[in-house]
Amino acid sequence: MIPQDPVMLLSFINMKLRDEYGSLDALAEGLDISSDEMEAIVIKLRDLGYEYKPEFNKFA
């Protein structure tokens, strides 16, 4: 289950990217997250001030 709390979501997504997935696309595929759901996650994290940095494979 993906956390709904934005801060917990940030931690969860970055942990998964660090430990299990080499890209945001791989994470979405691996966790069966639709493109609409992933866009909602990206927006939620952007609202916290975090952007996905592909060169570091994390939200920073």
PQR file with spaces between the fields and no chain letter, atoms N, CA, C, O and H, PARSE charges and radii, in Angstrom:
ATOM       1  N    MET     1       0.842   -1.183    0.000 -0.4000 1.5000
ATOM       2  CA   MET     1       0.000    0.000    0.000 -0.0000 2.0000
ATOM       3  C    MET     1       0.890    1.249    0.000  0.5500 1.7000
ATOM       4  O    MET     1       1.861    1.330    0.752 -0.5500 1.4000
ATOM       5  N    ILE     2       0.554    2.186   -0.826 -0.4000 1.5000
ATOM       6  CA   ILE     2       1.315    3.426   -0.940 -0.0000 2.0000
ATOM       7  C    ILE     2       0.762    4.429    0.072  0.5500 1.7000
ATOM       8  O    ILE     2      -0.447    4.656    0.123 -0.5500 1.4000
ATOM       9  H    ILE     2      -0.235    2.120   -1.436  0.4000 1.0000
ATOM      10  N    PRO     3       1.643    5.032    0.879 -0.5600 1.5000
ATOM      11  CA   PRO     3       1.184    6.000    1.886  0.2800 2.0000
ATOM      12  C    PRO     3       0.487    7.199    1.238  0.5500 1.7000
ATOM      13  O    PRO     3       0.849    7.624    0.141 -0.5500 1.4000
ATOM      14  N    GLN     4      -0.505    7.726    1.928 -0.4000 1.5000
ATOM      15  CA   GLN     4      -1.211    8.909    1.440 -0.0000 2.0000
ATOM      16  C    GLN     4      -0.641   10.198    2.031  0.5500 1.7000
ATOM      17  O    GLN     4      -0.707   11.256    1.404 -0.5500 1.4000
ATOM      18  H    GLN     4      -0.799    7.380    2.819  0.4000 1.0000
ATOM      19  N    ASP     5      -0.081   10.105    3.234 -0.4000 1.5000
ATOM      20  CA   ASP     5       0.542   11.273    3.857 -0.0000 2.0000
ATOM      21  C    ASP     5       1.730   11.705    2.994  0.5500 1.7000
ATOM      22  O    ASP     5       2.586   10.877    2.683 -0.5500 1.4000
ATOM      23  H    ASP     5      -0.027    9.246    3.743  0.4000 1.0000
ATOM      24  N    PRO     6       1.804   12.977    2.601 -0.5600 1.5000
ATOM      25  CA   PRO     6       2.851   13.417    1.675  0.2800 2.0000
ATOM      26  C    PRO     6       4.280   13.154    2.160  0.5500 1.7000
ATOM      27  O    PRO     6       5.130   12.763    1.361 -0.5500 1.4000
ATOM      28  N    VAL     7       4.559   13.357    3.435 -0.4000 1.5000
ATOM      29  CA   VAL     7       5.916   13.149    3.942 -0.0000 2.0000
ATOM      30  C    VAL     7       6.261   11.660    3.955  0.5500 1.7000
ATOM      31  O    VAL     7       7.375   11.274    3.602 -0.5500 1.4000
ATOM      32  H    VAL     7       3.869   13.675    4.085  0.4000 1.0000
ATOM      33  N    MET     8       5.312   10.836    4.359 -0.4000 1.5000
ATOM      34  CA   MET     8       5.529    9.393    4.334 -0.0000 2.0000
ATOM      35  C    MET     8       5.671    8.904    2.894  0.5500 1.7000
ATOM      36  O    MET     8       6.472    8.012    2.613 -0.5500 1.4000
ATOM      37  H    MET     8       4.407   11.149    4.646  0.4000 1.0000
ATOM      38  N    LEU     9       4.898    9.486    1.990 -0.4000 1.5000
ATOM      39  CA   LEU     9       4.977    9.147    0.568 -0.0000 2.0000
ATOM      40  C    LEU     9       6.376    9.443    0.024  0.5500 1.7000
ATOM      41  O    LEU     9       6.958    8.620   -0.682 -0.5500 1.4000
ATOM      42  H    LEU     9       4.247   10.210    2.218  0.4000 1.0000
ATOM      43  N    LEU    10       6.906   10.605    0.351 -0.4000 1.5000
ATOM      44  CA   LEU    10       8.264   10.968   -0.083 -0.0000 2.0000
ATOM      45  C    LEU    10       9.271    9.935    0.396  0.5500 1.7000
ATOM      46  O    LEU    10      10.096    9.457   -0.382 -0.5500 1.4000
ATOM      47  H    LEU    10       6.433   11.273    0.925  0.4000 1.0000
ATOM      48  N    SER    11       9.205    9.598    1.654 -0.4000 1.5000
ATOM      49  CA   SER    11      10.130    8.612    2.222 -0.0000 2.0000
ATOM      50  C    SER    11       9.971    7.254    1.542  0.5500 1.7000
ATOM      51  O    SER    11      10.962    6.616    1.188 -0.5500 1.4000
ATOM      52  H    SER    11       8.534    9.986    2.286  0.4000 1.0000
ATOM      53  N    PHE    12       8.740    6.817    1.362 -0.4000 1.5000
ATOM      54  CA   PHE    12       8.447    5.524    0.739 -0.0000 2.0000
ATOM      55  C    PHE    12       8.978    5.471   -0.697  0.5500 1.7000
ATOM      56  O    PHE    12       9.662    4.520   -1.076 -0.5500 1.4000
ATOM      57  H    PHE    12       7.934    7.335    1.650  0.4000 1.0000
ATOM      58  N    ILE    13       8.661    6.488   -1.485 -0.4000 1.5000
ATOM      59  CA   ILE    13       9.066    6.508   -2.892 -0.0000 2.0000
ATOM      60  C    ILE    13      10.595    6.540   -3.005  0.5500 1.7000
ATOM      61  O    ILE    13      11.171    5.785   -3.788 -0.5500 1.4000
ATOM      62  H    ILE    13       8.105    7.260   -1.178  0.4000 1.0000
ATOM      63  N    ASN    14      11.253    7.409   -2.228 -0.4000 1.5000
ATOM      64  CA   ASN    14      12.716    7.486   -2.304 -0.0000 2.0000
ATOM      65  C    ASN    14      13.368    6.196   -1.828  0.5500 1.7000
ATOM      66  O    ASN    14      14.394    5.795   -2.378 -0.5500 1.4000
ATOM      67  H    ASN    14      10.785    8.022   -1.592  0.4000 1.0000
ATOM      68  N    MET    15      12.801    5.532   -0.818 -0.4000 1.5000
ATOM      69  CA   MET    15      13.350    4.258   -0.358 -0.0000 2.0000
ATOM      70  C    MET    15      13.238    3.202   -1.466  0.5500 1.7000
ATOM      71  O    MET    15      14.190    2.468   -1.729 -0.5500 1.4000
ATOM      72  H    MET    15      11.968    5.857   -0.371  0.4000 1.0000
ATOM      73  N    LYS    16      12.073    3.135   -2.108 -0.4000 1.5000
ATOM      74  CA   LYS    16      11.878    2.168   -3.188 -0.0000 2.0000
ATOM      75  C    LYS    16      12.831    2.452   -4.351  0.5500 1.7000
ATOM      76  O    LYS    16      13.406    1.528   -4.926 -0.5500 1.4000
ATOM      77  H    LYS    16      11.299    3.732   -1.895  0.4000 1.0000
ATOM      78  N    LEU    17      12.995    3.729   -4.695 -0.4000 1.5000
ATOM      79  CA   LEU    17      13.914    4.092   -5.771 -0.0000 2.0000
ATOM      80  C    LEU    17      15.348    3.726   -5.403  0.5500 1.7000
ATOM      81  O    LEU    17      16.092    3.225   -6.246 -0.5500 1.4000
ATOM      82  H    LEU    17      12.528    4.480   -4.228  0.4000 1.0000
ATOM      83  N    ARG    18      15.736    3.964   -4.182 -0.4000 1.5000
ATOM      84  CA   ARG    18      17.099    3.666   -3.734 -0.0000 2.0000
ATOM      85  C    ARG    18      17.366    2.160   -3.684  0.5500 1.7000
ATOM      86  O    ARG    18      18.417    1.691   -4.121 -0.5500 1.4000
ATOM      87  H    ARG    18      15.132    4.371   -3.497  0.4000 1.0000
ATOM      88  N    ASP    19      16.399    1.412   -3.144 -0.4000 1.5000
ATOM      89  CA   ASP    19      16.636   -0.003   -2.840 -0.0000 2.0000
ATOM      90  C    ASP    19      16.202   -0.983   -3.924  0.5500 1.7000
ATOM      91  O    ASP    19      16.760   -2.075   -4.023 -0.5500 1.4000
ATOM      92  H    ASP    19      15.545    1.793   -2.789  0.4000 1.0000
ATOM      93  N    GLU    20      15.207   -0.607   -4.744 -0.4000 1.5000
ATOM      94  CA   GLU    20      14.616   -1.606   -5.627 -0.0000 2.0000
ATOM      95  C    GLU    20      14.492   -1.223   -7.096  0.5500 1.7000
ATOM      96  O    GLU    20      14.490   -2.104   -7.956 -0.5500 1.4000
ATOM      97  H    GLU    20      14.754    0.281   -4.664  0.4000 1.0000
ATOM      98  N    TYR    21      14.390    0.059   -7.406 -0.4000 1.5000
ATOM      99  CA   TYR    21      14.078    0.447   -8.783 -0.0000 2.0000
ATOM     100  C    TYR    21      15.077    1.469   -9.306  0.5500 1.7000
ATOM     101  O    TYR    21      15.473    2.390   -8.592 -0.5500 1.4000
ATOM     102  H    TYR    21      14.392    0.774   -6.708  0.4000 1.0000
ATOM     103  N    GLY    22      15.476    1.297  -10.553 -0.4000 1.5000
ATOM     104  CA   GLY    22      16.467    2.160  -11.171 -0.0000 2.0000
ATOM     105  C    GLY    22      15.921    3.422  -11.805  0.5500 1.7000
ATOM     106  O    GLY    22      16.684    4.263  -12.280 -0.5500 1.4000
ATOM     107  H    GLY    22      15.155    0.549  -11.133  0.4000 1.0000
ATOM     108  N    SER    23      14.600    3.560  -11.816 -0.4000 1.5000
ATOM     109  CA   SER    23      13.997    4.760  -12.400 -0.0000 2.0000
ATOM     110  C    SER    23      12.559    4.891  -11.898  0.5500 1.7000
ATOM     111  O    SER    23      11.990    3.954  -11.338 -0.5500 1.4000
ATOM     112  H    SER    23      13.980    2.877  -11.430  0.4000 1.0000
ATOM     113  N    LEU    24      12.004    6.049  -12.110 -0.4000 1.5000
ATOM     114  CA   LEU    24      10.611    6.292  -11.729 -0.0000 2.0000
ATOM     115  C    LEU    24       9.673    5.414  -12.558  0.5500 1.7000
ATOM     116  O    LEU    24       8.666    4.923  -12.048 -0.5500 1.4000
ATOM     117  H    LEU    24      12.467    6.810  -12.565  0.4000 1.0000
ATOM     118  N    ASP    25      10.005    5.219  -13.833 -0.4000 1.5000
ATOM     119  CA   ASP    25       9.182    4.359  -14.688 -0.0000 2.0000
ATOM     120  C    ASP    25       9.213    2.908  -14.202  0.5500 1.7000
ATOM     121  O    ASP    25       8.185    2.231  -14.193 -0.5500 1.4000
ATOM     122  H    ASP    25      10.823    5.618  -14.247  0.4000 1.0000
ATOM     123  N    ALA    26      10.397    2.432  -13.798 -0.4000 1.5000
ATOM     124  CA   ALA    26      10.513    1.066  -13.288 -0.0000 2.0000
ATOM     125  C    ALA    26       9.721    0.904  -11.995  0.5500 1.7000
ATOM     126  O    ALA    26       9.095   -0.133  -11.776 -0.5500 1.4000
ATOM     127  H    ALA    26      11.233    2.982  -13.805  0.4000 1.0000
ATOM     128  N    LEU    27       9.745    1.922  -11.139 -0.4000 1.5000
ATOM     129  CA   LEU    27       8.970    1.890   -9.905 -0.0000 2.0000
ATOM     130  C    LEU    27       7.481    1.802  -10.217  0.5500 1.7000
ATOM     131  O    LEU    27       6.769    0.991   -9.625 -0.5500 1.4000
ATOM     132  H    LEU    27      10.254    2.765  -11.317  0.4000 1.0000
ATOM     133  N    ALA    28       7.009    2.629  -11.139 -0.4000 1.5000
ATOM     134  CA   ALA    28       5.590    2.618  -11.505 -0.0000 2.0000
ATOM     135  C    ALA    28       5.191    1.247  -12.041  0.5500 1.7000
ATOM     136  O    ALA    28       4.137    0.721  -11.682 -0.5500 1.4000
ATOM     137  H    ALA    28       7.587    3.288  -11.620  0.4000 1.0000
ATOM     138  N    GLU    29       6.013    0.678  -12.885 -0.4000 1.5000
ATOM     139  CA   GLU    29       5.708   -0.639  -13.438 -0.0000 2.0000
ATOM     140  C    GLU    29       5.744   -1.714  -12.350  0.5500 1.7000
ATOM     141  O    GLU    29       4.857   -2.565  -12.277 -0.5500 1.4000
ATOM     142  H    GLU    29       6.868    1.105  -13.177  0.4000 1.0000
ATOM     143  N    GLY    30       6.762   -1.667  -11.521 -0.4000 1.5000
ATOM     144  CA   GLY    30       6.927   -2.675  -10.476 -0.0000 2.0000
ATOM     145  C    GLY    30       5.837   -2.654   -9.425  0.5500 1.7000
ATOM     146  O    GLY    30       5.460   -3.697   -8.892 -0.5500 1.4000
ATOM     147  H    GLY    30       7.482   -0.976  -11.581  0.4000 1.0000
ATOM     148  N    LEU    31       5.332   -1.466   -9.126 -0.4000 1.5000
ATOM     149  CA   LEU    31       4.273   -1.332   -8.121 -0.0000 2.0000
ATOM     150  C    LEU    31       2.889   -1.251   -8.758  0.5500 1.7000
ATOM     151  O    LEU    31       1.893   -1.025   -8.070 -0.5500 1.4000
ATOM     152  H    LEU    31       5.639   -0.619   -9.559  0.4000 1.0000
ATOM     153  N    ASP    32       2.832   -1.436  -10.078 -0.4000 1.5000
ATOM     154  CA   ASP    32       1.565   -1.391  -10.817 -0.0000 2.0000
ATOM     155  C    ASP    32       0.824   -0.081  -10.579  0.5500 1.7000
ATOM     156  O    ASP    32      -0.366   -0.069  -10.264 -0.5500 1.4000
ATOM     157  H    ASP    32       3.641   -1.619  -10.637  0.4000 1.0000
ATOM     158  N    ILE    33       1.555    1.026  -10.738 -0.4000 1.5000
ATOM     159  CA   ILE    33       0.998    2.367  -10.580 -0.0000 2.0000
ATOM     160  C    ILE    33       0.696    2.912  -11.971  0.5500 1.7000
ATOM     161  O    ILE    33       1.579    2.966  -12.826 -0.5500 1.4000
ATOM     162  H    ILE    33       2.522    1.016  -10.994  0.4000 1.0000
ATOM     163  N    SER    34      -0.541    3.311  -12.194 -0.4000 1.5000
ATOM     164  CA   SER    34      -0.926    3.854  -13.498 -0.0000 2.0000
ATOM     165  C    SER    34      -0.261    5.206  -13.722  0.5500 1.7000
ATOM     166  O    SER    34       0.233    5.831  -12.784 -0.5500 1.4000
ATOM     167  H    SER    34      -1.258    3.267  -11.499  0.4000 1.0000
ATOM     168  N    SER    35      -0.254    5.644  -14.963 -0.4000 1.5000
ATOM     169  CA   SER    35       0.346    6.947  -15.272 -0.0000 2.0000
ATOM     170  C    SER    35      -0.393    8.077  -14.567  0.5500 1.7000
ATOM     171  O    SER    35       0.230    9.047  -14.134 -0.5500 1.4000
ATOM     172  H    SER    35      -0.655    5.136  -15.726  0.4000 1.0000
ATOM     173  N    ASP    36      -1.719    7.965  -14.445 -0.4000 1.5000
ATOM     174  CA   ASP    36      -2.491    8.989  -13.722 -0.0000 2.0000
ATOM     175  C    ASP    36      -2.136    9.005  -12.244  0.5500 1.7000
ATOM     176  O    ASP    36      -1.995   10.073  -11.647 -0.5500 1.4000
ATOM     177  H    ASP    36      -2.225    7.177  -14.796  0.4000 1.0000
ATOM     178  N    GLU    37      -1.990    7.824  -11.652 -0.4000 1.5000
ATOM     179  CA   GLU    37      -1.609    7.743  -10.235 -0.0000 2.0000
ATOM     180  C    GLU    37      -0.198    8.290  -10.024  0.5500 1.7000
ATOM     181  O    GLU    37       0.063    8.982   -9.040 -0.5500 1.4000
ATOM     182  H    GLU    37      -2.104    6.957  -12.137  0.4000 1.0000
ATOM     183  N    MET    38       0.710    7.978  -10.950 -0.4000 1.5000
ATOM     184  CA   MET    38       2.080    8.475  -10.820 -0.0000 2.0000
ATOM     185  C    MET    38       2.117    9.985  -10.951  0.5500 1.7000
ATOM     186  O    MET    38       2.861   10.656  -10.235 -0.5500 1.4000
ATOM     187  H    MET    38       0.499    7.416  -11.749  0.4000 1.0000
ATOM     188  N    GLU    39       1.323   10.521  -11.856 -0.4000 1.5000
ATOM     189  CA   GLU    39       1.262   11.979  -12.001 -0.0000 2.0000
ATOM     190  C    GLU    39       0.750   12.616  -10.716  0.5500 1.7000
ATOM     191  O    GLU    39       1.249   13.666  -10.310 -0.5500 1.4000
ATOM     192  H    GLU    39       0.719    9.976  -12.437  0.4000 1.0000
ATOM     193  N    ALA    40      -0.231   12.005  -10.072 -0.4000 1.5000
ATOM     194  CA   ALA    40      -0.755   12.518   -8.800 -0.0000 2.0000
ATOM     195  C    ALA    40       0.322   12.486   -7.719  0.5500 1.7000
ATOM     196  O    ALA    40       0.415   13.409   -6.910 -0.5500 1.4000
ATOM     197  H    ALA    40      -0.637   11.152  -10.401  0.4000 1.0000
ATOM     198  N    ILE    41       1.137   11.431   -7.700 -0.4000 1.5000
ATOM     199  CA   ILE    41       2.231   11.325   -6.741 -0.0000 2.0000
ATOM     200  C    ILE    41       3.260   12.421   -7.000  0.5500 1.7000
ATOM     201  O    ILE    41       3.704   13.092   -6.068 -0.5500 1.4000
ATOM     202  H    ILE    41       1.062   10.681   -8.358  0.4000 1.0000
ATOM     203  N    VAL    42       3.639   12.603   -8.260 -0.4000 1.5000
ATOM     204  CA   VAL    42       4.621   13.627   -8.621 -0.0000 2.0000
ATOM     205  C    VAL    42       4.111   15.013   -8.221  0.5500 1.7000
ATOM     206  O    VAL    42       4.877   15.826   -7.704 -0.5500 1.4000
ATOM     207  H    VAL    42       3.278   12.058   -9.017  0.4000 1.0000
ATOM     208  N    ILE    43       2.850   15.284   -8.451 -0.4000 1.5000
ATOM     209  CA   ILE    43       2.269   16.582   -8.084 -0.0000 2.0000
ATOM     210  C    ILE    43       2.267   16.758   -6.566  0.5500 1.7000
ATOM     211  O    ILE    43       2.603   17.828   -6.060 -0.5500 1.4000
ATOM     212  H    ILE    43       2.227   14.623   -8.871  0.4000 1.0000
ATOM     213  N    LYS    44       1.891   15.712   -5.852 -0.4000 1.5000
ATOM     214  CA   LYS    44       1.858   15.783   -4.389 -0.0000 2.0000
ATOM     215  C    LYS    44       3.252   16.081   -3.840  0.5500 1.7000
ATOM     216  O    LYS    44       3.402   16.883   -2.918 -0.5500 1.4000
ATOM     217  H    LYS    44       1.618   14.842   -6.264  0.4000 1.0000
ATOM     218  N    LEU    45       4.268   15.435   -4.406 -0.4000 1.5000
ATOM     219  CA   LEU    45       5.638   15.672   -3.939 -0.0000 2.0000
ATOM     220  C    LEU    45       6.152   17.033   -4.395  0.5500 1.7000
ATOM     221  O    LEU    45       6.930   17.669   -3.683 -0.5500 1.4000
ATOM     222  H    LEU    45       4.146   14.784   -5.155  0.4000 1.0000
ATOM     223  N    ARG    46       5.734   17.482   -5.559 -0.4000 1.5000
ATOM     224  CA   ARG    46       6.102   18.815   -6.035 -0.0000 2.0000
ATOM     225  C    ARG    46       5.521   19.880   -5.110  0.5500 1.7000
ATOM     226  O    ARG    46       6.167   20.891   -4.831 -0.5500 1.4000
ATOM     227  H    ARG    46       5.102   16.966   -6.137  0.4000 1.0000
ATOM     228  N    ASP    47       4.304   19.648   -4.641 -0.4000 1.5000
ATOM     229  CA   ASP    47       3.682   20.589   -3.712 -0.0000 2.0000
ATOM     230  C    ASP    47       4.464   20.707   -2.401  0.5500 1.7000
ATOM     231  O    ASP    47       4.388   21.729   -1.718 -0.5500 1.4000
ATOM     232  H    ASP    47       3.779   18.828   -4.868  0.4000 1.0000
ATOM     233  N    LEU    48       5.213   19.662   -2.056 -0.4000 1.5000
ATOM     234  CA   LEU    48       6.092   19.698   -0.876 -0.0000 2.0000
ATOM     235  C    LEU    48       7.428   20.377   -1.180  0.5500 1.7000
ATOM     236  O    LEU    48       8.214   20.661   -0.276 -0.5500 1.4000
ATOM     237  H    LEU    48       5.275   18.833   -2.611  0.4000 1.0000
ATOM     238  N    GLY    49       7.672   20.632   -2.471 -0.4000 1.5000
ATOM     239  CA   GLY    49       8.923   21.266   -2.868 -0.0000 2.0000
ATOM     240  C    GLY    49       9.960   20.293   -3.403  0.5500 1.7000
ATOM     241  O    GLY    49      11.139   20.635   -3.493 -0.5500 1.4000
ATOM     242  H    GLY    49       7.034   20.401   -3.206  0.4000 1.0000
ATOM     243  N    TYR    50       9.534   19.075   -3.760 -0.4000 1.5000
ATOM     244  CA   TYR    50      10.458   18.052   -4.255 -0.0000 2.0000
ATOM     245  C    TYR    50      10.172   17.750   -5.720  0.5500 1.7000
ATOM     246  O    TYR    50       9.019   17.655   -6.142 -0.5500 1.4000
ATOM     247  H    TYR    50       8.577   18.798   -3.687  0.4000 1.0000
ATOM     248  N    GLU    51      11.251   17.601   -6.483 -0.4000 1.5000
ATOM     249  CA   GLU    51      11.169   17.236   -7.894 -0.0000 2.0000
ATOM     250  C    GLU    51      11.976   15.953   -8.091  0.5500 1.7000
ATOM     251  O    GLU    51      12.963   15.720   -7.395 -0.5500 1.4000
ATOM     252  H    GLU    51      12.187   17.678   -6.140  0.4000 1.0000
ATOM     253  N    TYR    52      11.550   15.126   -9.041 -0.4000 1.5000
ATOM     254  CA   TYR    52      12.309   13.920   -9.359 -0.0000 2.0000
ATOM     255  C    TYR    52      13.576   14.307  -10.093  0.5500 1.7000
ATOM     256  O    TYR    52      13.531   15.026  -11.092 -0.5500 1.4000
ATOM     257  H    TYR    52      10.747   15.316   -9.607  0.4000 1.0000
ATOM     258  N    LYS    53      14.703   13.831   -9.596 -0.4000 1.5000
ATOM     259  CA   LYS    53      16.013   14.075  -10.205 -0.0000 2.0000
ATOM     260  C    LYS    53      16.515   12.754  -10.777  0.5500 1.7000
ATOM     261  O    LYS    53      17.069   11.935  -10.043 -0.5500 1.4000
ATOM     262  H    LYS    53      14.739   13.247   -8.784  0.4000 1.0000
ATOM     263  N    PRO    54      16.329   12.537  -12.084 -0.5600 1.5000
ATOM     264  CA   PRO    54      16.713   11.246  -12.665  0.2800 2.0000
ATOM     265  C    PRO    54      18.200   10.938  -12.515  0.5500 1.7000
ATOM     266  O    PRO    54      18.581    9.773  -12.407 -0.5500 1.4000
ATOM     267  N    GLU    55      19.042   11.968  -12.508 -0.4000 1.5000
ATOM     268  CA   GLU    55      20.477   11.711  -12.385 -0.0000 2.0000
ATOM     269  C    GLU    55      20.837   11.132  -11.003  0.5500 1.7000
ATOM     270  O    GLU    55      21.872   10.483  -10.848 -0.5500 1.4000
ATOM     271  H    GLU    55      18.733   12.915  -12.596  0.4000 1.0000
ATOM     272  N    PHE    56      19.983   11.371  -10.014 -0.4000 1.5000
ATOM     273  CA   PHE    56      20.184   10.820   -8.663 -0.0000 2.0000
ATOM     274  C    PHE    56      19.154    9.744   -8.330  0.5500 1.7000
ATOM     275  O    PHE    56      19.251    9.084   -7.295 -0.5500 1.4000
ATOM     276  H    PHE    56      19.142   11.898  -10.140  0.4000 1.0000
ATOM     277  N    ASN    57      18.166    9.570   -9.211 -0.4000 1.5000
ATOM     278  CA   ASN    57      17.078    8.616   -9.033 -0.0000 2.0000
ATOM     279  C    ASN    57      16.381    8.792   -7.687  0.5500 1.7000
ATOM     280  O    ASN    57      16.175    7.838   -6.936 -0.5500 1.4000
ATOM     281  H    ASN    57      18.087   10.107  -10.051  0.4000 1.0000
ATOM     282  N    LYS    58      16.023   10.056   -7.407 -0.4000 1.5000
ATOM     283  CA   LYS    58      15.278   10.346   -6.185 -0.0000 2.0000
ATOM     284  C    LYS    58      14.582   11.686   -6.305  0.5500 1.7000
ATOM     285  O    LYS    58      14.883   12.498   -7.181 -0.5500 1.4000
ATOM     286  H    LYS    58      16.190   10.831   -8.017  0.4000 1.0000
ATOM     287  N    PHE    59      13.648   11.890   -5.404 -0.4000 1.5000
ATOM     288  CA   PHE    59      13.016   13.197   -5.265 -0.0000 2.0000
ATOM     289  C    PHE    59      13.852   14.000   -4.308  0.5500 1.7000
ATOM     290  O    PHE    59      14.131   13.559   -3.194 -0.5500 1.4000
ATOM     291  H    PHE    59      13.404   11.230   -4.692  0.4000 1.0000
ATOM     292  N    ALA    60      14.256   15.189   -4.739 -0.4000 1.5000
ATOM     293  CA   ALA    60      15.110   16.046   -3.904 -0.0000 2.0000
ATOM     294  C    ALA    60      14.645   17.479   -4.013  0.5500 1.7000
ATOM     295  O    ALA    60      15.228   18.366   -3.389 -0.5500 1.4000
ATOM     296  H    ALA    60      14.029   15.547   -5.644  0.4000 1.0000
